Amino acid sequence: VSLENQTLENTALVRLFMNAIQEQSNLFYEPYYTIHPNIVDYWTTIKDIDKNGSQIHVTFSTLPYIGPHDTIGEDDITFSINCSGDIAMLDFKHLKSYPLPEHLKSIEKGSLPPITE
């Protein structure tokens, strides 16, 4: 789903969480690449929002990329928001890996990240 197909509310929520999403993506991919992947709002969507007691859980689907928009994976990242607005990362699921083109292979540190079952 692209940014154009999201509601204004979803787009606003994605943008509010963008720094937290980027930070978690950086942490996850650090062992596999010499540079951090890019996360952009038009390749980040809201997969689910639910309430668990006083906590609100938001799951984002992302398509991180390196270089000129070479997607390296598909990830779901879930955050919890408490009553004070504090955000905590609950879960990071790496769903799919994509190999880099030959001219970008030098930034790989080794094998691609394992898929979360």
Secondary structure, 3 states (H helix, E strand, C coil): CCHHHCCHHHHHHHHHHHHHHHHHHHHHHCCCECCCCECCHHHEEEEEEEEECCEEEEEEEECCEECCCEECEEEEEEEEECCCCCEEEEEEEEEEECCCCHHHHHHECCCCCCCCC
